[in-house]
Amino acid sequence: MELYQGEDDEDLRAELEGQIEKLDEKFKPLRLKTLLDGKNDKNNVFLTVHSGAGGNEASDWTQMLMRMYTRWAERHGFKCEVLDMQEDEGGVKSVSLKISGPYAFGYLKGEAGVHRLVRISPFDAAKRRHTSFASVYATPEVDDDIEIELKPEDYRLDTYRAGGAGGQHVNKTDSAVRITHYATGIVVQCQNERSQYMNKDVAFKMLRSRLYEYYQKKREEEHQKDAIAKKDISWGNQIRSYVFQPYTLVKDHRTGCQTGNISAVMDGGIDDFIESYLHFQKEA
């Protein structure tokens, strides 16, 4: 207590508080890693964003989310690759990203769910408020030695000509690959690589990842009928809302974490939401 006596009390207190904040920021990543103890938390992640109903508005929202996750990856020094992107007039109808870095899946697994946007639509001449939805899927890249049995009769493989913006190889050959898994209805696509062979290899990795996660959730549902957190992704069950007007607010409906700095969030500043979800998951 003697340290805080005398005329320099406030200066000393401010200096100590500043040092504590710096130490807290320094050790924050280490604290987070203590929460990342899932089987696949260390793995890379496949992140797929699909636009919901709403036409151009929903496609623009999907493109905004794609940028948000791309910027988050850049902030953390992670590699972000666009594996497949379906564009339309309003922006992006769907996009599949591969984010590679230590614990990428662990950090981003809580992003899976429905994301809701409320704003005055730039596509509405009457300047009315619109609500749009986009769904996010997050699955870990699984090791090739994990056996996910795939027989030729289990899936359909289609090749087609890659479209949209890209390098010289785009729109020249039927190099893009789409795989449809009959039993689950899961569809994966890849058009990013230069050859059909490479696209096929990446697409099968994506499929194995999605199937691994699908059957994992099936097993969890069987053992946890009364799970606290809703595992499936369904419209009307948004996990997070992003409100641009008449006020600014981003709120996670599972954890209660919220911020009014929506610009920072859309620029990839989602670490507080990630941390709050990891604590929420640990306590559930």
N, C-alpha and C positions, 0 to 999 in steps of 0.2 A: 504493500500500500504506500510505502514511503516514496516510491517512484513517481507517484501521482500528486505529490505535494510540492508547492512552490509555484512561481509565476509562469513556468513553462509547461504546466500540466497539459493544456490543450494541444500544444505542438507535439509533445511527446506521445500523447494518446493517438493523435492523427498519424504519426510516424509508425507506431506499433500496429495500428489497424491496417495501414497500407502494406506493411510487411506480411501480416497475416493473410490479407487478400491475395498477395502474390504467391504465398506458399499454398494457399487453397487452390488457386488456379493451376499451379505446377503439379499438384498431386491429384487433381480431379480425374485425369485419364486413368491413373492407377486405381482409383476407387471404383471407377466404372468397370474396369476389367474384372474386378472381384465379383461383379454381377453377371459376367459373361461366362457361365460355366455349362451352357448347353452343349449337347453332343456336336452340333455343327456350327456353333457360334464363331469359331475361328475362320470359317470358310468364306470364300467369295460369295457374292449374292447375285442372283438373277432378279431384276426388278422390272415388272411389267405394269404399265399404266394404260387403262382403257377408259375412253370417254363414255359417259352415260347419255341419257336422253337430253336433247337440248340443242342439237345441230351445231352451228358455228360456235356458239357460246361454250358448249361442252368441249369441243375440240380445242378451243383456245385455252381452256382450263387445263386440259391434259398437257398441252405444250408448256404451260406455266409450271406445272408440277415436274415435268421432265427437266426443265431448267433448274428448278429448286434442288433436285437430287444431284444433278450434274455439278452445280456449284458447291453442294455439300461435299461431294467427292473431291473436288479440287482443293477445298479448304483443308482437307485431311491428307492430301498427298496421295489419294487413291486413284487408280486408273478407271476411267469410265468409258465403256464402248457401247455404241448403238448397234445392236444386233439386228433389229428389224424395226421399221417405222412405216406406218400407214398414214399418209398425209391426206388432208382434204382442204376445202376452201377456207375453213375457219382456223386451221392449225394442224393438230395431230389427232387422228382418230385412235391410234394405239401405238405404243412404243415399248420395245424390250431393251433393257439396259443390262450390261454386265459390269458390276462394280467390284474391282479387285483390290484387296488390301487386308491387313490383319483385322480380324473380327468384323469384317464388312457385314456378314449376315447377322451377327449378334447385335450390331448397332441398328440395323435397318429392319429387322424382323417385325418390330412393332409398328411399322408404317403400313403393314397389310391391312386393308379395310377400305371403307368408302370415305372419300374426302369431299366435303361440301363447300361450295363457293357461293357467297352472296355479294352481289355488286350491281352497280348501274352498268348495264351491258353496253359496250362500245358498238355493238351490232344493232342496237335498238334506237331508231331515230327519235322516238318519244322519250328517251332517257329514263326508262323504267327499270326498277330493280329486278334482277333475275337470280334464280337459284340453279346452280349446276352441280353435277356429281361426276366423280371419276373414281374408279376402283383401282387399287394397287395390290399386286400380288408380289410377295417376297419369298423366294425359295433359295436354299443353299446350293452351291455347286458341290455335288457329291463326288467322292473319289471314284475312279473307274473300277476299283476293286470291289465296290459295293454292288452286290448282284441285284439288278432289277431286270428280271427276265422279260425279254421282248422277242416274241416270235413274229415272223413276217405276217401271219394272219391276224395279229393283234392291232396292226396299224396300217394306215394308208400314207404313202409317201408321194407327194406331188412336187413337180418342178415347174417353175414359171419364170418369166422374164422380170428381173428386178426393176423397180420403178422409183421415181422420186429423185431428189438431189443425190449426187454421188460422184465417184471418180470415172475414169474412162471405161471401166469395165461394166458400168451400169447400162442396162437396156441393149446390150449386145448379144447375150446368150441367155438360155434358160438356166441361169446359175442359182437362182433363189430356190429355197427348199421349204416346203410346208409338210409337217407330219401331224396326222390326226390319229389319236389313240381311241379306238372304238369303245372300249369298256367304260372309260371315264369321261370321254368327250373332250379331253384336253387337246388343244391345238397349239403347236409351236411353229414359229417361222424364223428363218434367218436369210438375210440377203446381203450381209455386210462384207463377207469374205470374197476373194477374187475368183474362186472356183466353186463348182457345184460340190466337189468332194469336201472342201473345207466347210462350206455352209452346212452340208449334211452332218459332218462331225460335230459342229457346234449345236445344230438342232437336236441331235440325239442326246447331247449333254444336257441341254435345256429340258428335254422330255424326261430324262432320268431324274433330273432334279425335281421337276413338277410331280412326277409319280412318287418319288420318295416322300415328298411332303404330303401328298394326297393320302397315301396309305398310312403315314405316321399319324395324321389327323384322324383317320378312321379308327386306328387303334386307341387313340386318346379319347375319342368320343365313346367308345365302348366301355372304357374304364372310368370315364368321368362324365357321366350322364348329366350331372348337375354342376358342371364347370361354371365358375363365376364369370369369366370373360367369354363372350360369344366368339367362337373361333371362325365361323364361316363368314364369307363376304357376301352381303346381300344388301340390295337397295333399301334405303330407309333406315339403315343401321349405321349411320356415319360415325366414324371414330373421331373425326376432327372437323371443325368448322372454321372457315376463313371468311371473315366479314370485312368488306371494304367500305361499305356505306350502309347506314348513315354514320356509323362510327367504325373504328378499326379495331379488330379483335381476332386473334387466333386462339381457339380453345380446344383442348383435347377432352372429349366427353368421358373418357375412361379414368383419367387421372386428375382432372381438374386443372392441369397446368395451362396457363394462358399468358398472353402478352398482347400489348397494343401496338407493338412495333412490327407491323405486318410486312413492311419493306425488307427488314432484316431477315425475316422468316423466308420470304420468297427468294431471297438472295442466298439461301442455303443455311441460314442460322436456325437449325432445328435441334441443336444439341440438348437444350433444356427439355424438349419434348421426349427425346430419346432417353435421357437420364430418368425422367419421371416415369416413363413406361417400364424401364428395367426395374426400378424400385417397386412399382405396382405389381409387376409380374412376380417378383420375388416374394412379395407379401401375400399374393393371392392363394 
